[in-house]
């Protein structure tokens, strides 16, 4: 009897974790990184190089933005279940561990909770609300027909570059400071850097996307041209970092440049995946060095996700 009860409790615990992992915590990390960097660079960080606390409404912004983006990721998985099954990834919906009905309900609840928190926060910067609304709209338009930006070459790139590199950064900025023209200049290198990494990501899912008819940037351009585009985007990130005086993006993009250059000549998917992950990790590492307890959060999540996927599916993820 005790064994049956323990097995039942274990199954319930896994089902709860399934719904948590449906939010894709490791994919939320780049969102947190860009939001934190936006806030950091919006508060004149020369006064305090290392942050020991999060200022203003930033903690609430991170919480509610995670709920909204988590809902967006669920919608993306609902729309891409067939592709994910072909690419053998994101098992929860593709293999029926979470039902479509349960996932849909979760997405609705998260959306209401996220925007409800934003309403209760009553930000005095109108742009704050617009950024949240546009972010959610882009996320839905990316996945859902009839718009489905994912299936439209270059529009998929633009949506991700602006969403992750621009909107997330600016949301962090306006959480702690007034919007300025400098904010737009500082955001531009991140838009290009995120775009470079995104193009690589479309190559990793190229076969599955082709089979379901999604004409992503990677599908249309092919591997060679996509790698050249990524290299040009990261080069543009360096140029705009110098122009805007964005030292953080300059360091990350400069370190990434030879890696993207390598994939121009080396077209293996393993190399492409590694370069994409390293380029994203560089910005995350910089943010963690500037905000030390962010590093602790990242470590806990990464090893928590790793433990979950090993126990649940017997695989090593995210690495």
N, C-alpha and C positions, 0 to 999 in steps of 0.2 A: 504493500500500500504506500509506504514512504517513497519507494522507488518511482511509482507511478506519479505521485504528487510532485516529486523533484523533477521528473521529466516534463510534466505539465508546466511547472514554473519556469523551467529552462526554455521551453518552447514559447511561452508568453514573453519572456525576456528578449528572446531573439526577434519576435514579431515587433516589439517596441523599438528595438535597435534598427530593424529594417526601415521603419518610418523615419528614424533619425538620419540614417544613411541615405535615404531618398533625397535629402537636401543637399547631398554631395559636399560634405564639409571640406574636402581637399580642394574643391573648385571654388568654394567660398573664400579660400585664403587669398587669392589674387585680388578679390573684391576688398577684403579687409586691408590688404597692403596698400592699394591705391587710395583708399579712403583715409588711412592713417597718414600717408605721405602728403595728401592734399591738406590735411589739417596741420601737419608738421610745418610744411612750407608756407602755410597761410598765417602763421603766428610769429614770424620773424625768429626762426630757430637759433639765430646767433646769440640770443639772450640765454638760451638754455639748450646746449647741444644734445644732452641726453634727457629724455622725458621720463620722469618718475611717476607721473599721473596723467590721465587724459583730461584735457581742459573742456570747458563749456558743455555743450550738449553732445559731444562726440561719443561718449559711451552709449547713449540712447540711440544715436544715429547708427552705430555699428549693430546694435541689437535689432532695430526695426528694419534696417536695410538687409540684414541676414534673413529675416522672415520673408521679405518681399522677393529677394533673389532666390531663396529656397523654393518658393512657390513657382517662380519662373523655371527653375531647373526641373521641377516635377512636371510642369507642362511640356517642357522639352523632351523629357523621357516618355511621356504619354504619346507625343507625336512621333517619336523616333524609335518606338519599341521594335519595329520590324528591322530597321537599320542596325540597332544595337544587337539584335539577335544574330544578324549576319556577321557583324564585326566581333561577336563574342565578347561583349562588354556590357556593363551596367545591368547586371543580372536581375535585379529586383523586380522590375516590370516585365522585362523581356522574357523571363522564365517563370513568371507568375508567383513570385514570393510575396508580392503586394498586388492586390487586385486593382484594376483600373478605377473602380468605384471608390475604394478607400483612398487611392492616390488623389483622385479628383477632389474628394472632400477635404483632404489635408491641404491641398493647394488653395482652396477657397478659404479655409480657416486661417492659414498663414497670411494670405493677402489681406483679409479683414483685420487681423491682429496687427500687421505691419503698418498699414495706413491708419488704423485706429490709434496706434501709438504716436504716429506722426501728428495726427489731429490733436491729441492730448498735449503734445509737446508745444504746440502753437508757436512755431518759429517766426521770428520777426523779419526774416529774410524771405521774400516771396519766391526767389529763385530756388530755395530749398524744396518747396513743394513741387515746382515745375520739374526739377531734376528727378525727384522720386516718381512722378507720374510718367515722365518720358522714359525713364529707365524701365519701368514695368511694361509700358507700351511696346518698347523695342523688343523686350524679352518675349512677349507674346507674339508680336509680328514676326519674329525670327523663326518661330516654330509652327505656327498655326496657319492653315489655309483659310482664305485664298491668297493671302499675302506671302507667307512662308519665305522670308528673306534667306533662309538657309539654302533654298533651292535656286537662288539667283546669284550668279557669280558677281563678285565685287561688292554687291550690296550686303552679302553675308560678312565680308571683310569690314566694310564700313560700319555695320551695326555693332560688331564686336569691338572694333578699335575705339569707336566713340563711346560705347556703353561702358567698357571696362577701363579704357585709358583716359577718357574724358569725363564722363558723368560721375563715376565713382570718385575720381580725384576732386572734382569741383564740389561734390557733396561734402567731402571731408573739409574742404576749405571753408565753405559757407556755414559749416557747423560751428566754427570758432572765429570767423572773421567776415567782414563785408566783401562781396565780390568786387573784383577790380579787373582792369585789362591785363594786369600782370598775371592773374589767375589763368586766363586763357593762354597766354604765352607759355607759362610754365607747364600747362597741361599738354600742349602740342607734342613734345617729345615722347610722352607716355602713350599718346594715341598711336604714334608711329611704331613704337616698340611693341605694343600689344598687337598691332596689326601684323608685324613681322612674325611673332609667335603664332598668331592665329592661322596664318597661311600654312605654316608647318602642320598645324593640327588637322587641317583639311586633307592633307596628304595621308595621314594615318588612317582616316576613315574612308579613303577614296573608293575602294572596291565596293564596300557596302552602300555608299551613297550612289554610286553608278547603278547598282542593281535596282534601287528603288526610285531612280529617276531624279535625284537631287543634283542639280548642276552647280556644285559648289565651286569656289575659286580653284581649289586643287584639282577637281575633276576637269574643268574647262582648260586650265593652263597646262596640266601635266606636271610631272615632278621637276623636270629641269627648269622650266620657266617659272614655276612657283618658288623654287629656291633662289632664283635670280631676283624675283620680286621681294622676297623676304630680306635679301641682302641690301637691296636698294632702300627698303623701308627702315632698316636699322641704321644705314648710313644717313638717311634723312633725320633719324632721331638724334644722332650725334650732332649734325649741323644745327638743328633747331635747339638743342641743349646749349650749344655755344652761344647762339643768338639770344636765347632767353635768359642765359645765366643760370640754368638749372644744373647744378653740380651733381646732384644725386642721379638724375637720368643720364648725365654725361658719363659718369663712372660705369654705370650698369651697361649702357649701350656700347661704350668703348670696349669693355671686356667681352661683350657678346659678339662684336663685329667679326673677329677671326673665326668664331664658331659657325656663324652663318656663312662666312666665306668658304669654309670647309665643305658645307653641304652643296655649294654651287658646283663643286667638282666631285663630291662623293654623294651619290643619290640613294644610299641604303636607308630604308625606313628606320632602322635602329639608330643610325647617326642623326637623322632628322628628328626623331623623338627625343633623343638625348639633348640635342641643341635647344629644342623648344623648352624642355624642362629646366635646363640650366639657366636659360635667359630669364625665365619667370622666377626661378629661385634666387637669382642675383638681387633683384629688387626686393624680394621678400627678406633676404638676409640683411640688406642695408636697413630696411625698416626695423628689423629685429635688433640690430645693433644700436639704433637710435632710441628704440623703445624696448628696453631689455625684457620686461615681462611678457611682451608679445612673443619672444622666442620660446618662453615656457609654454604658452598657449599652443604654439605651433607643434612643439615636441609632443605634448599630450595628445593632440588631435591626430597627428601622423601615426603615433604608435597605437592609439586607440583604434583607428581605422584599420591599421595593419593586423591587429589582434582580431578584430571583427571578421575581416575577410578570410583570415586563416581558419578561424573556428567555423564560420558559416559555410564557406565555399571551398576551403582547402587550397587557397591560392595566395600568392604573395602580391599584395597591393597596399600602397601605391608604388612600392619598389621592393 
